[in-house]
C-alpha cells in the first residue's frame, strides 16, 4: 500500500508559500519511481503551479504526486485565488481531445432544429430511469438548437441485459425510431446481432470517467453528470460558450 496524502474530496491548496512562480520540470525518474506503487508508469506527467507537486494521469484518473514519489494525493486541485478547478480543467482538455475523435455516425443523433448552437454526447443506459426522463427533454433541447448524440453506456457492463437491449437498438435499421420505442414506450425489441459500437462506446465512457447515467459531454470537454431539465442544460451550455469566448 503506497503512502498517500488525501486532502478531502476537493483539495483546496491555499498554502501560499507553496505556489511557484514558474512551473518546475518533472523529475526524469518520477515515472519509474511510481511503477512499484501503481504497477506501471503513468500515461502522462506534468508540473502544476504548486512547487514540487506533479499531475499524473492513469487513463481518465488524475492524481498528484510529490517529486520523490513518496506522497500521493487524490482529489481536485483548486486555485483558491482564481477559484479555478485545475483538475477539472485538465480532465476537460483530455475529454475534448477524445470527443473530437468520436465517429459521429456511430452515435444515434437527434438533430437540432434550425441553427445548431451546441452539440452534446449523451452516455445512456436504456434501463436508467433518469435517462428516460432526459430523453423526454430532447425535443425541447432540439428546439433550442442543441443536437444530442447518444452513446451506449450499459452500466451493468458488457453482456448484461441492458447491453443486449442496446445492441438491439444499434442494430436496428432505424436507430432513432428504435431508441424512441424503447425509451418512450418501454418496448422490447426483437434480438438482433450485427457489427456494432456498443462495447467500444461503453469502454470509451469508462475512459472518460463516466460512472453513472445519464452523462453528457460537450465538444469542449465539459461533463454534465445526471439529469437536468432542458432549460438548465441550455443555460450551462451557454455559460460554457461565454467562458470559452472570454
C-alpha positions as a printed Julia matrix, in Angstrom:
246×3 Matrix{Float64}:
   0.0    0.0     0.0
   1.56   3.24   -1.08
   1.76   6.26    1.17
  -0.8    8.84    0.32
  -1.92  12.21    1.5
  -5.61  12.63    0.78
  -6.81  16.14    1.43
 -10.56  15.59    1.22
 -12.86  15.16   -1.72
 -11.86  18.54   -3.1
  -8.33  19.66   -2.28
  -8.07  23.41   -1.97
  -4.39  24.13   -1.73
  -4.11  27.53   -0.14
  -0.53  27.26    1.02
   0.69  30.5    -0.46
   4.29  29.67    0.25
   3.98  26.59   -1.97
   2.89  28.4    -5.12
   5.62  28.52   -7.68
   6.07  31.5    -9.97
   7.08  29.18  -12.81
   6.44  25.5   -13.35
   9.08  23.09  -12.12
  10.43  20.48  -14.53
   9.16  16.95  -13.96
  11.93  14.8   -12.42
  13.24  12.46  -15.09
  12.89   9.38  -12.87
   9.46  10.14  -11.41
   7.58   7.77  -13.71
   9.96   4.93  -12.83
   9.57   5.61   -9.13
   5.79   5.37   -9.45
   5.82   1.95  -11.14
   6.05  -0.15   -7.92
   3.07   1.68   -6.42
   0.79   1.52   -9.46
   2.03  -1.48  -11.41
   3.23   0.73  -14.22
   4.22   4.26  -15.16
   1.52   6.92  -15.55
   0.26   7.77  -19.02
   1.47  11.32  -18.54
   3.22  13.55  -16.03
   3.3   17.3   -15.89
   4.12  20.08  -13.48
   1.44  22.0   -11.56
   1.55  25.56  -10.22
   2.42  24.08   -6.82
   6.15  23.72   -6.29
   7.19  20.09   -6.06
   3.75  18.68   -6.89
   3.09  16.96  -10.23
  -0.01  15.79  -12.05
  -0.09  12.12  -13.07
  -2.73  10.54  -15.29
  -3.74   6.92  -15.43
  -6.41   6.63  -18.08
  -9.13   9.05  -17.03
  -7.91   9.3   -13.44
  -5.92  12.32  -12.29
  -3.78  12.18   -9.16
  -0.97  14.28   -7.72
   2.44  13.15   -6.59
   5.47  14.69   -4.93
   8.72  14.85   -6.87
  10.2   11.93   -4.96
   7.02   9.82   -5.39
   6.71   9.49   -1.63
   3.41  11.34   -1.31
   0.36  10.85   -3.5
  -2.99  12.55   -3.11
  -6.3   12.25   -4.92
  -8.9   14.95   -5.32
  -9.4   18.24   -7.07
  -6.64  20.83   -7.06
  -8.16  24.27   -6.62
  -6.55  27.62   -7.28
  -8.02  29.43   -4.27
  -7.17  32.83   -5.73
  -8.89  32.41   -9.1
 -11.34  29.77   -7.79
 -10.4   27.6   -10.79
 -10.62  23.84  -10.53
  -7.31  22.93  -12.14
  -8.07  19.22  -12.06
 -11.35  19.61  -13.91
  -9.68  21.89  -16.47
  -7.16  19.14  -17.12
  -9.89  16.49  -17.39
 -11.89  18.71  -19.75
  -8.9   19.18  -22.0
  -8.44  15.41  -22.23
 -12.14  14.81  -22.84
 -12.16  17.42  -25.61
  -9.41  15.56  -27.44
 -11.21  12.23  -27.1
 -14.61  13.6   -28.11
 -13.1   15.16  -31.23
 -12.19  11.65  -32.4
 -15.65  10.12  -31.94
 -17.21   8.95  -35.16
 -20.5   10.84  -35.12
 -22.01   8.18  -37.37
 -21.66   5.65  -34.53
 -23.95   7.74  -32.32
 -27.73   7.95  -32.52
 -28.34  11.58  -33.33
 -31.29  13.81  -32.51
 -30.55  16.88  -34.61
 -31.14  20.46  -33.51
 -33.98  22.29  -35.17
 -32.86  25.32  -37.18
 -29.46  26.75  -36.25
 -27.28  24.27  -34.38
 -25.85  26.08  -31.37
 -24.5   23.19  -29.31
 -23.64  19.51  -29.63
 -23.65  17.16  -26.64
 -22.75  13.49  -26.43
 -25.06  11.69  -24.01
 -23.96   8.39  -22.5
 -27.16   6.49  -21.84
 -28.49   3.22  -20.43
 -31.92   2.06  -21.56
 -32.65   0.67  -18.09
 -31.84   4.0   -16.4
 -35.0    5.91  -15.26
 -33.23   9.27  -15.36
 -32.05   8.55  -18.91
 -35.69   8.04  -19.88
 -36.51  11.31  -18.15
 -33.73  13.09  -20.04
 -34.96  11.63  -23.33
 -38.28  13.38  -22.79
 -36.32  16.66  -22.71
 -34.62  16.01  -26.05
 -37.36  17.6   -28.23
 -37.08  20.79  -26.16
 -33.28  20.69  -26.46
 -33.58  20.26  -30.21
 -35.92  23.25  -30.41
 -33.34  25.32  -28.53
 -30.6   24.46  -31.01
 -28.98  21.54  -29.18
 -28.03  18.38  -31.06
 -27.97  15.29  -28.86
 -25.79  12.37  -29.9
 -26.43   9.23  -27.88
 -23.65   6.82  -26.96
 -24.26   3.48  -25.27
 -23.27   3.01  -21.64
 -24.89  -0.12  -20.18
 -23.99   0.35  -16.52
 -24.04  -3.37  -15.75
 -21.36  -3.96  -18.34
 -20.77  -5.96  -21.48
 -23.13  -8.92  -21.85
 -25.7   -7.58  -19.38
 -29.43  -7.4   -20.24
 -29.1   -3.64  -20.81
 -26.12  -4.25  -23.08
 -28.15  -6.69  -25.21
 -31.04  -4.23  -25.41
 -28.69  -1.54  -26.64
 -27.19  -3.87  -29.23
 -30.75  -4.44  -30.48
 -31.2   -0.68  -30.84
 -27.87  -0.03  -32.55
 -28.5   -2.96  -34.92
 -31.91  -1.63  -35.97
 -32.39  -0.19  -39.44
 -33.97   2.93  -37.94
 -31.97   3.56  -34.78
 -33.78   6.77  -33.85
 -37.17   5.04  -34.01
 -35.83   2.04  -32.09
 -34.43   4.23  -29.32
 -37.7    6.14  -29.09
 -39.68   2.9   -28.85
 -37.53   1.57  -26.02
 -37.27   4.81  -24.06
 -40.71   6.31  -24.66
 -42.83   3.17  -24.91
 -40.81   0.62  -22.96
 -40.95  -1.66  -25.98
 -38.88  -4.84  -26.1
 -37.15  -5.09  -29.46
 -36.5   -8.44  -31.14
 -32.99  -9.77  -30.62
 -30.56  -8.63  -33.27
 -26.89  -9.1   -33.96
 -24.56  -7.05  -36.11
 -21.25  -5.27  -36.01
 -22.0   -2.53  -33.51
 -20.21   0.09  -31.36
 -21.89  -0.64  -28.02
 -18.87  -2.28  -26.35
 -16.49   0.38  -27.68
 -18.76   3.18  -26.5
 -19.06   1.64  -23.05
 -15.27   1.43  -22.8
 -14.97   4.99  -24.08
 -17.29   6.14  -21.31
 -15.11   4.42  -18.74
 -12.03   6.11  -20.19
 -13.76   9.49  -19.96
 -14.67   8.95  -16.31
 -18.37   8.21  -16.75
 -19.6    6.39  -13.64
 -23.33   6.83  -13.99
 -26.01   7.75  -16.46
 -27.07   9.98  -17.99
 -23.72  11.68  -18.52
 -23.4   14.46  -21.07
 -20.11  15.66  -22.53
 -19.81  18.75  -24.7
 -17.45  19.09  -27.65
 -15.3   21.3   -25.43
 -14.94  18.54  -22.85
 -17.3   19.71  -20.1
 -19.02  16.81  -18.36
 -22.57  17.22  -17.06
 -23.47  14.22  -14.91
 -27.03  13.3   -14.06
 -30.41  14.55  -15.19
 -31.0   18.22  -15.92
 -34.14  19.76  -17.46
 -33.7   21.31  -20.9
 -33.7   24.93  -19.71
 -30.96  24.25  -17.17
 -28.86  22.35  -19.68
 -29.09  25.17  -22.18
 -28.03  27.67  -19.5
 -24.99  25.52  -18.71
 -24.08  25.22  -22.39
 -24.46  28.95  -22.94
 -22.31  29.65  -19.89
 -19.62  27.31  -21.22
 -19.68  29.12  -24.57
 -19.32  32.52  -22.88
 -16.42  31.3   -20.74
 -14.72  29.93  -23.84
 -15.16  33.28  -25.61
 -13.57  35.07  -22.67
